[in-house]
Amino acid sequence: MADLIDSMITNYNEAIKICKKDPLGSAASNETVCGIQKIIKQNVSDRLRVRESSTRRDDDDDDDNPHMFQTMCGCRLTARVMFVMIILGISELKGSFFDTYSDLFDSEPSNIVNTIMGRGLNKTEIESIMRGQVPNVALSLTPSSDLFIVQILKYIEWWGGYSPVHSFIIKNLGNGNCQVLSSWFAGGDTLATPIISNTLSCEELNERLKPENLLNDENTNFLFGQGNNLNGNLVTIFISKDAIVPPSEGGRKNKTKKNKRKIKKRKTK
């Protein structure tokens, strides 16, 4: 699995470089870039045309029209992509990836990870997680699963709820260590950080991810890359694999074959 994850990171980050350097040339035939275009339903060329149109209007604010390579660094996008690749045991965007991605993150009703990574949570929902009332979702790292999507949220006073600010992956390696997989792009002039990987003890990671410790720039630089710093009233939500992947009984089914997890859609009767 370690080699597979290393290959996954290498392939994805190389695609980001290609998309940045030659968006209308080499990127057009890159399997990963083409896969991301399929997921977000927009081509590199479409994105460039939008930016060029903004420039012709003397629009200095391109926040809503990032380059494709910046979009590919978006934390919520890469967290979902990496999650699917890991559970399927693949290092490239191919085969059953797209059906599985759609089944988990595009279908209705929305699962809890889509809610948390989408609109965020209100105080009541946070309190429910704190009391252990939401299965497979916790405020600290637990040994309940070998794979987590982690969402950091920030309290927004005018809304009275917690809005998502950073998403990433934790892989429990089963030997007392955990691997953090993270990328970052917050829009505007923010540094677009490709996927980085850090391995440390699960105990240390749990400590580093406490909300009060996420206000330490040295800590967040280590975990998420230089300049990707946080502030405000934060909360860290650990969403285990079992909260995202549907159970094998009653509806969509999981089936393991040749070390690849394939998720089948609910049949219509």
Secondary structure, DSSP 4 states (H G I P E B T S, - for coil): -HHHHHHHHHHHHHHHHHHHH-TTTGGGG-HHHHHHHHHHT--HHHHHHHHHHHHHTT----TTS--HHHHTT-HHHHHHHHHHHHHHT-SSS-TTHHHHHHHHHTSSS--HHHHHHHT-EEHHHHHHHHTT-STTEESS--TT-SEEEEEEEEEETTTTEEEEEEEEEEEE-SSSEEEEEEEE--STT---EEEEEEEEEHHHHHHHTSTTGGG-HHHHHHHH-TT----SSEEEEEEEHHHHSPPSSSSSEEEEETTEEEEEPPPP-
